[in-house]
Amino acid sequence: MADPHASGDYQRGTQEISEQVSTFHLVMMLTKWGSLGTVAVILFTTLILSTGNFFTAFVSAIALTVLGVVLLREKKKAH
């Protein structure tokens, strides 16, 4: 049976994690922008069905999208 206290192969903090980090950032980006798109489509559909006015629904969805892009875009990192 293997010795549970042996520390042969695994060394904590020594594995390369750059691919996991880039995958995490990709998933977070897709979640953020996908959520904004979903909310804009739901707003447009709700307003078009409740008011029947295409222009109001379209302008509201565009305004929400522009506001979301401004608030959700990546901030520049300080050096």
N, C-alpha and C positions, 0 to 999 in steps of 0.2 A: 504494500500500500504506500502511496506517496506521502511524503512528510508534509503536513499542512503548514509547517513553519518555514519551509524552504523557499527562498526568494530567487530562484534560478533565472527564469525567462522574463517575468514581468517586472518592469521598473516603472513605478508611478511617475507620470508626467513626461515620459520620454518618447511616446508615440507621436507620429506626425498626424496632425488633426486639420490640416488646411482644407482638405476636401469636405470634411464634416462641417467646418465653419462656412465654407462657400455654399454648401447645400442648405444650411440653416438660413443664411441670408437670402437665398433664392426663395425658399418657402415663405419667409416673412414678407418679402417684396410681393410675391404673387397673392398672398393672403390680403395684404393691405390694399393693393390696387383692385383685386377681384371683389373685395367687399365694397369699395367705392362704386364700382360699376354695377354691382347688384343693387345697391341702395338707389342709385340713379334710375335704373330701369324700374324698380318697384315704385318709386315716386312718380315717374312718368306714367306708368300704367294706372296707378291709383287715381291720379288727377284726371287723366283722360276719361276714365270710367265714371268718376264721380261728378266732374263738371261738364264733360263733353266738349271742352274747349281745348283744341290741339295747341294753340299758341301759348296759353297759360301753362300747360303741362310741359311743353318743350322748353320754354324759358326757365321754368323752375328747375327742371332736370339739368339744364346747362349751367345755371347758377350754382346748383349744388356740386356739380362736377368741377367747376372752376374753383370754388371754395375748397373742395376736398383736395385738389391738386396743390393748391397753395399751402394748405396745412400739412399735407402728408409727404411732400417732397423731401428729399434728403437734404439735411443741413450741411453746410460746408464745415469741415473739421478744422479746428484751430491747430496751428503747428506747434 
